[in-house]
């Protein structure tokens, strides 16, 4: 497989290497100005995924690409 799809092998390694949670939960809530008592108790799994993904993108997966302009965590 590595010989026929070298690009996909690299992408798969990068994606599979991302830890389930790359920062501590309390640090995550501090960075978005929430407290555990206020927002965490009523947060949906979907919102948690959005916040963690946003933090990954802010850390810069690919240098020089501004992913934040594509992110909207406010759903209607």
C-alpha positions in Angstrom: 0.0 0.0 0.0 2.8 2.4 0.9 4.3 2.1 -2.6 1.0 2.8 -4.5 -0.4 5.6 -2.3 2.5 7.3 -0.6 0.6 10.6 -0.1 -2.3 8.8 1.6 0.1 6.9 3.8 1.6 10.2 5.1 -1.9 11.7 5.6 -3.1 8.6 7.5 0.0 8.7 9.8 -0.6 12.4 10.5 -4.3 11.9 11.2 -3.9 8.7 13.3 -1.2 10.3 15.3 -3.5 13.0 16.7 -4.3 12.1 20.3 -7.9 11.9 21.5 -7.5 15.0 23.6 -4.3 17.0 23.1 -4.7 19.5 25.9 -6.1 19.1 29.4 -9.8 19.8 29.8 -9.4 22.6 32.3 -6.8 24.3 30.1 -9.3 24.0 27.2 -12.1 25.7 29.1 -9.7 28.4 30.4 -8.7 29.2 26.8 -12.3 29.9 25.8 -13.2 31.6 29.1 -15.6 29.0 30.4 -15.7 27.4 33.8 -16.4 23.8 34.5 -19.6 24.6 36.4 -21.1 26.9 33.8 -20.6 25.4 30.4 -19.2 21.9 30.8 -22.3 20.5 32.5 -24.6 21.4 29.7 -22.2 20.9 26.8 -23.1 18.5 24.0 -20.5 16.1 22.6 -20.8 17.9 19.3 -19.7 21.2 20.9 -16.8 19.6 22.7 -15.6 18.2 19.4 -15.9 21.6 17.8 -13.8 23.2 20.6 -11.1 20.6 20.5 -10.9 20.7 16.7 -10.7 24.5 16.9 -7.8 24.2 19.3 -5.9 21.8 17.0 -6.4 24.1 14.1 -5.2 27.1 16.1 -2.0 25.2 16.9 -1.3 25.0 13.2 -1.5 21.6 11.4 0.0 23.0 8.2 2.3 26.1 8.5 1.1 29.1 6.6 -2.5 28.1 6.4 -5.1 30.1 8.4 -7.7 27.4 9.2 -9.5 29.8 11.6 -11.2 31.6 8.8 -13.1 28.4 7.9 -14.2 27.7 11.4 -17.7 28.6 12.8 -18.5 27.0 16.1 -21.8 28.9 16.5 -24.6 26.7 15.0 -28.2 27.7 14.6 
